[in-house]
Amino acid sequence: MFANSLGYYGLSLSTGKMSGDPFILLFIMALVEMPSYTIVILLLDKAGRRFILSSFMIMGGTALMCAAYVPEEGFFLSPYILYIVFFGKFCIAGSFAVIYNYSAELFPTVLRNTGLGVGSMCARLSAALTPLIGLMDSFDKRIPMTIFASITLISGALGTLLPETVDKTMPQSLEDGEQFGIGDSCFTTGCFGRSKSKEKHIKLDDG
């Protein structure tokens, strides 16, 4: 949640520093979230939470890194950089839409509220740090976007190691949580959806 929030609010608060009308840019930034949320709704139960979260964060981080280092003169003019940033916001918004739902399904019931609370606190912390990171453009204007992109890319890559939760019974106890998702990652069961042959169900305690 820390990385996702950092990329999301980092892009939103950087709008005023981009070339063009800041009001129009902010409007477009908000507008691109609508198709992103629509795609997430359509694919959430088909592609799986892990695939959407990881792929959207990796694509978003890649777009932000490109926007930071694409030259603003010559063939790649400012409008092209804006298009890349808009695509980055599209991806980050999509991952932001699924991360709270995904996080709730990963935590066992006895720790779900606490886990989500800590995650939400980390998200708010990164949102508070975003303006401070933005001030680093006084050294080099590429530094803030590079930081946002790097953290987003690393988080997206690490997300491939998380277990898939779609159609799985959520863990209830600490013991269930320890066993949940063992051997389930993009590299063992595939990134798209979930491998049926390696599906592991959690048996609930009756009492």
ABEGO torsion letter per residue (X at the ends): XAAAAAAAAAAAAAAAABBEBAAAAAAAAAAAAAAAAAAAAAAAAAAEAAAAAAAAAAAAAAAAAAAAABBABEABBAAAAAAAAAAAAAAAAAAAAAAAAAAAAABBAAAAAAAAAAAAAAAAAAAAAAAAAAAAAAABAAAAAAAAAAAAAAAAAAAAABBBABGBBBBABAAAAAABGBGBBAAAAEABEBBAAABBBBBBBAX
